[in-house]
């Protein structure tokens, strides 16, 4: 037993420990937010979610389990408990597996490097031995700082940089007492092979490799459908995001979707799409300059009309399974961000952005909501949890059901 009281200690938006009970309750909360199943009783479709433990990948896993009744495999890369607690994704995965089992869903979770062929081999083996040798859906949701090429051993590192010239933007930080501050930060432009390296990590290369790997082993079912999760965002953040190195990677991801879509249509009557999601507070997004300020202001404008990640991914599963029209844009993308990019919403956010200062930000953005959302990423600020009570940190990785 390794029980202890866990206090929320952080460096900026990065917390040093995670709270197992808070993570468990958060997953249960997300599951309850998903409308009832749309599928009949019996075995659901076989799905693979790559990046299943955090952000939109976690939302895709929970929404798929609760809404569609998927069974299959979740792949993620999380750190076990040790000197510190396990990562939040470790505890979220344990909680998701527990709920899946309670609801009769056969979901296996694998912890390791999704970029490596060893993980692909492990997934292929499970699909063959446990799930009838067929895969109906693959959701790709990977945000990583680096990737090792399985063929060459070369290590690529992603960069958060504008392209062409330095970019200065407003950003939101909190001081040691938790008071909000609006500051300006300047990011140097991409240089050397920053763009190519970021595309190699965050673009469509690994997504395509997964599809090819599984197709070569005849593991893709007729009508197989795959979706990679993406983001466009506001003009306010475009210079550092959509027009920056990450944007170049997202453009590559979308080009890969078009190539895969043509291929899957011809071979399996299947399809490949990118899903453009709307803004949310995630562990990845809080690292991007300006995104925290933008998201807090967006929430200040739309309030409860802001659609959560699990709400968005419920919509995506409905579209992927045909419960509602797929609704592609002219680039062949599923759009879940129309509420965010509504011109009236963007105009209101832009007006608040222009007048945002340390003195005015509390009245312009929903900072209480934003701060709570950041804390919830690590299992804090979750209703019903006694944070003064000791909690067991040695939670085992979920073993597959017999």
Rosetta blueprint (number, residue, H / E / L):
1 X L
2 X L
3 X E
4 X E
5 X L
6 X L
7 X L
8 X L
9 X L
10 X E
11 X E
12 X L
13 X L
14 X E
15 X E
16 X L
17 X L
18 X L
19 X L
20 X H
21 X H
22 X H
23 X H
24 X H
25 X H
26 X H
27 X H
28 X H
29 X H
30 X H
31 X H
32 X H
33 X L
34 X L
35 X L
36 X L
37 X L
38 X L
39 X L
40 X L
41 X L
42 X L
43 X L
44 X L
45 X L
46 X E
47 X E
48 X E
49 X E
50 X E
51 X L
52 X L
53 X L
54 X L
55 X H
56 X H
57 X H
58 X H
59 X H
60 X H
61 X H
62 X H
63 X H
64 X H
65 X H
66 X H
67 X H
68 X H
69 X L
70 X L
71 X E
72 X E
73 X E
74 X E
75 X E
76 X E
77 X L
78 X L
79 X L
80 X L
81 X L
82 X L
83 X L
84 X L
85 X L
86 X L
87 X L
88 X H
89 X H
90 X H
91 X H
92 X H
93 X H
94 X H
95 X H
96 X H
97 X H
98 X H
99 X H
100 X H
101 X H
102 X H
103 X L
104 X L
105 X L
106 X L
107 X E
108 X E
109 X E
110 X E
111 X E
112 X L
113 X L
114 X L
115 X L
116 X L
117 X H
118 X H
119 X H
120 X H
121 X H
122 X H
123 X H
124 X H
125 X H
126 X H
127 X H
128 X H
129 X H
130 X H
131 X L
132 X L
133 X L
134 X L
135 X E
136 X E
137 X E
138 X E
139 X E
140 X E
141 X L
142 X L
143 X L
144 X L
145 X L
146 X E
147 X E
148 X E
149 X L
150 X L
151 X L
152 X L
153 X L
154 X L
155 X E
156 X E
157 X E
158 X L
159 X L
160 X L
161 X L
162 X L
163 X L
164 X L
165 X L
166 X L
167 X E
168 X E
169 X E
170 X E
171 X E
172 X E
173 X E
174 X E
175 X L
176 X L
177 X L
178 X L
179 X L
180 X E
181 X E
182 X E
183 X E
184 X E
185 X E
186 X E
187 X E
188 X L
189 X L
190 X L
191 X L
192 X L
193 X L
194 X H
195 X H
196 X H
197 X H
198 X H
199 X H
200 X H
201 X H
202 X H
203 X L
204 X L
205 X H
206 X H
207 X H
208 X H
209 X H
210 X H
211 X H
212 X H
213 X H
214 X H
215 X H
216 X H
217 X L
218 X L
219 X L
220 X E
221 X E
222 X E
223 X E
224 X E
225 X E
226 X E
227 X E
228 X E
229 X E
230 X E
231 X E
232 X L
233 X L
234 X L
235 X H
236 X H
237 X H
238 X L
239 X L
240 X L
241 X L
242 X L
243 X L
244 X L
245 X H
246 X H
247 X H
248 X H
249 X H
250 X H
251 X H
252 X H
253 X H
254 X H
255 X H
256 X H
257 X H
258 X H
259 X H
260 X H
261 X H
262 X H
263 X H
264 X H
265 X H
266 X H
267 X H
268 X H
269 X L
270 X L
271 X E
272 X E
273 X E
274 X E
275 X E
276 X E
277 X E
278 X L
279 X L
280 X L
281 X L
282 X L
283 X L
284 X L
285 X H
286 X H
287 X H
288 X L
289 X L
290 X L
291 X H
292 X H
293 X H
294 X H
295 X H
296 X H
297 X H
298 X H
299 X H
300 X H
301 X H
302 X H
303 X H
304 X H
305 X H
306 X L
307 X L
308 X L
309 X H
310 X H
311 X H
312 X H
313 X H
314 X H
315 X H
316 X H
317 X H
318 X H
319 X H
320 X H
321 X L
322 X L
323 X L
324 X L
325 X L
326 X L
327 X L
328 X E
329 X L
330 X L
331 X L
332 X L
333 X E
334 X E
335 X E
336 X L
337 X L
338 X L
339 X L
340 X L
341 X L
342 X L
343 X H
344 X H
345 X H
346 X H
347 X H
348 X H
349 X H
350 X H
351 X H
352 X H
353 X H
354 X H
355 X H
356 X L
357 X L
358 X L
359 X L
360 X L
361 X H
362 X H
363 X H
364 X H
365 X L
366 X L
367 X H
368 X H
369 X H
370 X H
371 X H
372 X H
373 X H
374 X H
375 X H
376 X H
377 X L
378 X L
379 X L
380 X L
381 X L
382 X L
383 X L
384 X L
385 X L
386 X L
387 X L
388 X L
389 X L
390 X L
391 X E
392 X E
393 X L
394 X L
395 X L
396 X L
397 X L
398 X L
399 X L
400 X L
401 X L
402 X L
